[in-house]
């Protein structure tokens, strides 16, 4: 079966409990219109090579809460969908760099994160099976010679120190046609990769040294509004409201008035939508560092008073992100409940959807037994449960309930692709600003 004939929406056999609302049914009813709309959008703005999207399903609202352009976690995907990953990779790279044979992956600077190494090994495996010769070139200054990591899965991962001669990078005589970044560049743009002749994907300016979450969700808001108009729904049902505060210093307690003021306004706006739809839950806000990942620099706020009375532990937690980078800007995002749960413990869970090119290639549930329905689940103590697919399916089944096997993940795939489209527009805007 060719990839063109797949909607990249497999048949979900791990069905979690969770409330069903009209939004999922509406997506099923509008499936033909939705797929046609996406086809037109990808012609205008090609998708990034890869991305993962964290979703939250409140039943009454299904929305993205984070989009990662340098995803890890490939080892958590169901191996049954390796063929789809391979086909999507071939489709993407044939368009991005038709002459590419050698691919170099530039990883994160983790030297002890075995879970990340498992993901890196799986990413290398996908590219290799897609027909490319692949090596891993580290920009970590601690990697000065070839290192081989033995992994719990039984695989081995070889890290090479990256070198540069003239305007090309290489490892041990291996000169790549294409450089694939799997490093979010939180610490800035590495000099060794600047102005090289080889193609780099994603562009270095899409790293966290340049990218802001508020910029992404600004694009997502436009995408969601256009999509909602196309299929006739309220865009709020798929779009988290947000605002920003700049010039923040949590340790010096600078910018607290801005946060408290905007928390108050945002809570009122959310409550108005809750009243409109008869939702009895209490609104809440997620405050995040406007740049960065790995679940750092995030807290849940329920009231203006709570925003004004942050204790020292909370302020310390919010003051730094990955790599010790100071937080100076935050995004205040509408909190989206997760009413999905996993296992006998009824642990809260959220879906994470993975895409290669514009194809959904699988995902998993992030599960946390120690967190609640309003809290960030990307935190120590989380674990992952792969989405278990019985077989590929070409389309959802409108005759079945929204929670039936083919249908729940179709809804996830739609919202994740909307976030992917927002990321594509982000990258396009960055490219045009550099031109």
KOLVEXFI-602021 format. One record per residue (C-alpha): residue in three letters; x, y, z. Coordinates in steps of 0.25 Angstrom, whole numbers, plus 5000, padded with zeros to 4 digits. Each point is the difference from the previous one (the first is absolute). Layout:
REM residues N
REC  rest     X     Y     Z
REC   ala     X     Y     Z
...
//
This chain:
REM residues 435
REC  rest     X     Y     Z
REC   unk  5000  5000  5000
REC   unk  5006  5013  4996
REC   unk  5002  5012  5010
REC   unk  4991  5009  4991
REC   unk  4988  4991  5003
REC   unk  5002  5000  5015
REC   unk  4994  5011  5008
REC   unk  5011  4996  5010
REC   unk  4989  4997  5010
REC   unk  5002  4986  5005
REC   unk  4989  4991  5008
REC   unk  5001  5003  5015
REC   unk  4999  4987  5008
REC   unk  5004  5006  5013
REC   unk  4987  5008  5003
REC   unk  5001  5009  5013
REC   unk  4988  5004  5008
REC   unk  4996  5014  4998
REC   unk  4988  5009  4997
REC   unk  4995  5002  4986
REC   unk  4995  5013  4994
REC   unk  4995  5006  4987
REC   unk  5014  5004  4996
REC   unk  5005  4986  4997
REC   unk  4987  4997  4992
REC   unk  5000  5012  4992
REC   unk  5014  4997  4996
REC   unk  4996  4986  4995
REC   unk  4988  5006  4993
REC   unk  5009  5010  4992
REC   unk  5011  4991  4997
REC   unk  5000  5002  4985
REC   unk  5000  5015  5001
REC   unk  5011  4999  5011
REC   unk  5009  4992  4991
REC   unk  4998  5009  4988
REC   unk  5003  5012  5008
REC   unk  5013  4994  5005
REC   unk  5004  4996  4986
REC   unk  4999  5014  4996
REC   unk  5007  5006  5012
REC   unk  5012  4990  4998
REC   unk  5001  5005  4985
REC   unk  5002  5014  5005
REC   unk  5009  4997  5012
REC   unk  5008  4987  5001
REC   unk  5000  4993  5013
REC   unk  5013  5000  5009
REC   unk  5008  4987  4999
REC   unk  4995  4995  5013
REC   unk  4992  5005  5013
REC   unk  4993  4995  5012
REC   unk  4988  5006  5006
REC   unk  4994  4999  5014
REC   unk  4985  5000  5001
REC   unk  4990  5001  5011
REC   unk  4986  4994  4999
REC   unk  4990  5006  5009
REC   unk  4988  4994  4993
REC   unk  4995  5014  4998
REC   unk  5013  5005  4994
REC   unk  5011  4993  4992
REC   unk  5012  5009  4998
REC   unk  5015  5000  4999
REC   unk  5008  5005  5012
REC   unk  5015  4998  4994
REC   unk  5006  4998  4987
REC   unk  5014  4994  4999
REC   unk  5008  5002  4987
REC   unk  5012  4992  5005
REC   unk  4993  4988  5006
REC   unk  5005  4989  5008
REC   unk  4992  4988  5004
REC   unk  5001  4992  4987
REC   unk  5003  4987  5009
REC   unk  4986  5002  5006
REC   unk  4993  4998  4986
REC   unk  4994  4987  4997
REC   unk  5010  4992  4991
REC   unk  4988  4995  4992
REC   unk  5000  5013  4993
REC   unk  5014  5000  4995
REC   unk  4996  4999  4986
REC   unk  4992  5012  5000
REC   unk  5011  5008  5007
REC   unk  5009  4995  4989
REC   unk  4991  5004  4989
REC   unk  4998  5014  5006
REC   unk  5015  5002  5001
REC   unk  5002  4996  4986
REC   unk  4989  5009  4995
REC   unk  5005  5012  5008
REC   unk  5015  4999  4997
REC   unk  4997  4998  4985
REC   unk  4994  5014  5000
REC   unk  5010  5007  5010
REC   unk  5013  4994  4994
REC   unk  4998  4991  4988
REC   unk  5015  4997  4999
REC   unk  5002  4996  5014
REC   unk  5006  4987  5003
REC   unk  5008  5003  5013
REC   unk  4993  5006  5012
REC   unk  5006  5005  5013
REC   unk  4992  5001  5012
REC   unk  5004  5011  5010
REC   unk  4995  4996  5014
REC   unk  4997  5006  5013
REC   unk  5013  5001  5009
REC   unk  4994  4990  5010
REC   unk  5012  4990  5004
REC   unk  4992  4992  5010
REC   unk  4986  5000  4996
REC   unk  4998  4986  4996
REC   unk  4985  5002  4996
REC   unk  5004  5011  4990
REC   unk  5011  4991  4994
REC   unk  4989  4989  4998
REC   unk  4992  5011  4992
REC   unk  5012  5004  4992
REC   unk  5003  4986  4996
REC   unk  4986  4998  4995
REC   unk  5001  5013  4992
REC   unk  5013  4995  4994
REC   unk  4993  4986  4997
REC   unk  4988  5007  4993
REC   unk  5009  5008  4991
REC   unk  5009  4988  4997
REC   unk  4988  4992  4996
REC   unk  4996  5011  4991
REC   unk  5012  4998  4992
REC   unk  5010  5010  5006
REC   unk  5014  4998  5006
REC   unk  4999  5007  5014
REC   unk  5010  5004  5010
REC   unk  4999  5008  5013
REC   unk  5009  5012  5002
REC   unk  5000  5007  5013
REC   unk  5003  5014  5003
REC   unk  5002  4997  5015
REC   unk  5014  5005  5004
REC   unk  5001  4988  5009
REC   unk  4999  4991  4988
REC   unk  5015  5000  4994
REC   unk  5001  4986  4995
REC   unk  4990  4989  4995
REC   unk  4991  4995  5011
REC   unk  4992  4988  5000
REC   unk  4988  4999  5009
REC   unk  4994  4986  5003
REC   unk  4985  5001  5002
REC   unk  4990  4993  5008
REC   unk  4992  4996  4987
REC   unk  5012  4993  4995
REC   unk  5004  5010  4990
REC   unk  5013  5008  5000
REC   unk  5001  5014  4997
REC   unk  5013  5007  4994
REC   unk  5003  5014  5003
REC   unk  5010  5007  4991
REC   unk  5006  5014  5003
REC   unk  4996  5010  4990
REC   unk  5011  5007  4992
REC   unk  5000  5011  4990
REC   unk  5009  5002  4988
REC   unk  4997  5013  4992
REC   unk  4985  5001  4998
REC   unk  4997  4985  5002
REC   unk  4998  4991  5013
REC   unk  5004  4986  5000
REC   unk  5003  4988  5010
REC   unk  5012  4991  4997
REC   unk  5000  5003  4985
REC   unk  4985  4998  4999
REC   unk  4995  5013  4993
REC   unk  4985  5001  5001
REC   unk  4990  5006  4989
REC   unk  4990  5003  5011
REC   unk  5001  5004  5015
REC   unk  4988  4996  5008
REC   unk  5000  5008  5013
REC   unk  4994  4992  5012
REC   unk  5005  5011  5009
REC   unk  4991  5012  5004
REC   unk  5012  5010  5001
REC   unk  4995  5005  5014
REC   unk  5014  5005  5002
REC   unk  5001  5008  4987
REC   unk  5005  4997  4986
REC   unk  5012  4992  4999
REC   unk  5011  5007  4993
REC   unk  5005  4987  4993
REC   unk  4986  4999  4993
REC   unk  4999  5014  4995
REC   unk  5001  5003  4985
REC   unk  5003  4986  4996
REC   unk  4997  4996  4986
REC   unk  4992  4987  5004
REC   unk  4985  5001  5002
REC   unk  4996  5001  5014
REC   unk  4986  4995  5005
REC   unk  4993  5006  5007
REC   unk  5006  5014  4998
REC   unk  5009  5004  5012
REC   unk  4991  5012  5002
REC   unk  4989  4991  5004
REC   unk  5008  4996  5013
REC   unk  4996  5006  5013
REC   unk  5011  5011  5000
REC   unk  4991  5007  4989
REC   unk  4986  4993  5001
REC   unk  4989  5004  5010
REC   unk  4988  4992  5004
REC   unk  4992  5012  4999
REC   unk  5004  5002  4986
REC   unk  4996  4985  4997
REC   unk  4986  5002  5007
REC   unk  4998  5013  4993
REC   unk  5001  4992  4987
REC   unk  4992  4989  5005
REC   unk  4989  5009  5004
REC   unk  4999  5005  4985
REC   unk  5000  4986  4996
REC   unk  4989  4995  5009
REC   unk  4991  5012  4997
REC   unk  5002  4997  4985
REC   unk  4997  4985  5002
REC   unk  4989  5003  5009
REC   unk  4993  5009  4990
REC   unk  5002  4989  4989
REC   unk  4993  4989  5008
REC   unk  4990  5009  5008
REC   unk  5005  4999  5014
REC   unk  5004  5010  5011
REC   unk  5015  5001  4999
REC   unk  5001  5001  5016
REC   unk  4996  4985  5000
REC   unk  5014  4997  4994
REC   unk  5008  5012  5004
REC   unk  5006  5003  5014
REC   unk  4999  5015  5003
REC   unk  5013  5007  5004
REC   unk  5007  5013  5002
REC   unk  5015  5003  5004
REC   unk  5008  5008  5010
REC   unk  5014  5005  4997
REC   unk  5011  5006  5009
REC   unk  4998  4989  5011
REC   unk  5010  4997  5011
REC   unk  4994  4990  5010
REC   unk  5011  5001  5010
REC   unk  4999  5015  5001
REC   unk  4985  4999  4999
REC   unk  5000  5009  4988
REC   unk  4988  4999  4991
REC   unk  4991  4994  5010
REC   unk  4989  5011  4997
REC   unk  5000  4997  4986
REC   unk  4998  4985  5002
REC   unk  4989  5002  5011
REC   unk  4993  5010  4991
REC   unk  5000  4991  4988
REC   unk  4996  4988  5008
REC   unk  4988  5008  5004
REC   unk  4996  5003  4986
REC   unk  5002  4987  4995
REC   unk  4992  4993  5011
REC   unk  4988  5009  4997
REC   unk  5001  4997  4985
REC   unk  5001  4985  5002
REC   unk  4988  5001  5010
REC   unk  4992  5007  4990
REC   unk  5002  4988  4990
REC   unk  4997  4990  5011
REC   unk  4987  5007  5003
REC   unk  4997  5000  4986
REC   unk  5001  4985  4999
REC   unk  4995  4997  5014
REC   unk  5013  4995  5005
REC   unk  5001  4998  5015
REC   unk  5015  4998  5001
REC   unk  5008  5012  5006
REC   unk  5009  5007  4990
REC   unk  5015  5000  5002
REC   unk  5013  5005  4994
REC   unk  5013  4994  4996
REC   unk  5012  5010  5001
REC   unk  5012  4995  4992
REC   unk  5013  5006  4996
REC   unk  4998  5005  4986
REC   unk  5012  4992  4994
REC   unk  5005  4986  5004
REC   unk  4995  4986  5002
REC   unk  5002  4988  5009
REC   unk  4988  5004  5008
REC   unk  5009  5011  5008
REC   unk  4995  5013  5004
REC   unk  4985  4996  5001
REC   unk  4990  5003  5011
REC   unk  4985  4999  5002
REC   unk  4992  5012  5005
REC   unk  4986  5000  5004
REC   unk  4998  5015  5005
REC   unk  5005  5014  5000
REC   unk  5004  4998  5015
REC   unk  5008  4988  4996
REC   unk  5007  5007  4990
REC   unk  5004  5011  5010
REC   unk  5004  4991  5011
REC   unk  5011  4991  4993
REC   unk  5009  4994  5011
REC   unk  5015  4999  4998
REC   unk  5000  4986  4995
REC   unk  4990  5003  4989
REC   unk  5008  5013  4996
REC   unk  5013  4992  5000
REC   unk  4993  4989  4991
REC   unk  4996  5010  4991
REC   unk  5012  5008  4999
REC   unk  5009  4991  4992
REC   unk  4998  4990  4988
REC   unk  5008  4990  4993
REC   unk  5015  5003  5000
REC   unk  4998  5010  5011
REC   unk  4994  5010  4991
REC   unk  4993  5011  5007
REC   unk  4985  5002  4998
REC   unk  4997  5015  4996
REC   unk  4987  4998  4992
REC   unk  4988  4991  5003
REC   unk  4988  4995  4993
REC   unk  4987  4999  5008
REC   unk  4992  4990  4993
REC   unk  4986  4995  5003
REC   unk  5000  4987  5008
REC   unk  4994  4988  4993
REC   unk  4995  4989  5009
REC   unk  5004  4986  4997
REC   unk  4988  4990  5002
REC   unk  5007  4988  4995
REC   unk  5006  4990  5009
REC   unk  5008  4988  5000
REC   unk  5000  4986  5007
REC   unk  4994  4996  5013
REC   unk  5006  5012  5007
REC   unk  4992  5009  4991
REC   unk  5013  5008  4998
REC   unk  4998  5013  4992
REC   unk  5005  4998  4985
REC   unk  5002  5009  4988
REC   unk  5003  4996  4986
REC   unk  5012  5004  4993
REC   unk  4999  4999  4984
REC   unk  5013  4998  4991
REC   unk  5001  5005  4986
REC   unk  5010  4998  4989
REC   unk  4997  5010  4989
REC   unk  4985  5002  5000
REC   unk  4997  4986  5004
REC   unk  4996  4995  5013
REC   unk  5009  4988  5003
REC   unk  4995  4996  5014
REC   unk  5001  5005  5015
REC   unk  4999  4996  5014
REC   unk  4993  5005  5013
REC   unk  5009  5007  5010
REC   unk  4995  4995  5014
REC   unk  5002  5005  5014
REC   unk  4995  4993  5012
REC   unk  5004  5012  5009
REC   unk  4994  5011  4992
REC   unk  4986  5006  4999
REC   unk  4991  5004  4988
REC   unk  5004  5014  5001
REC   unk  5015  4998  5001
REC   unk  5012  4998  4990
REC   unk  5003  4986  4998
REC   unk  5013  5002  4994
REC   unk  5007  4998  5013
REC   unk  5009  4990  5008
REC   unk  4991  4988  5003
REC   unk  4993  4999  4986
REC   unk  5000  4988  4991
REC   unk  4996  4997  4986
REC   unk  4989  4990  4995
REC   unk  5001  4998  4985
REC   unk  4988  5001  4992
REC   unk  4997  4986  4996
REC   unk  4995  4999  4986
REC   unk  4993  4987  4995
REC   unk  5002  5004  4985
REC   unk  5000  5012  4991
REC   unk  4987  5006  4996
REC   unk  4998  5010  4988
REC   unk  4989  5008  5007
REC   unk  4992  5001  5012
REC   unk  4986  4994  5001
REC   unk  4989  5009  5001
REC   unk  4990  4989  5004
REC   unk  5008  4997  5012
REC   unk  5000  5009  5013
REC   unk  5011  5010  5001
REC   unk  5007  4992  5010
REC   unk  5001  4988  4991
REC   unk  5013  4994  4996
REC   unk  5002  5008  4987
REC   unk  4994  5013  5004
REC   unk  5006  5005  5013
REC   unk  5014  5000  4994
REC   unk  4995  5007  4988
REC   unk  4996  5012  5008
REC   unk  5014  5000  5006
REC   unk  5006  5000  4987
REC   unk  4992  5011  4995
REC   unk  5003  5009  5011
REC   unk  5015  4996  5000
REC   unk  5001  5003  4985
REC   unk  4994  5014  5003
REC   unk  5011  5003  5009
REC   unk  5010  4994  4990
REC   unk  4994  5010  4990
REC   unk  5002  5011  5010
REC   unk  5015  4996  5001
REC   unk  5001  5000  4985
REC   unk  4996  5014  4999
REC   unk  5009  5004  5012
REC   unk  5012  4994  4992
REC   unk  4996  5006  4987
REC   unk  4999  5014  5007
REC   unk  5014  4998  5006
REC   unk  5005  4997  4986
REC   unk  4994  5012  4994
REC   unk  5005  5009  5011
REC   unk  5014  4995  4997
REC   unk  4999  5002  4985
//
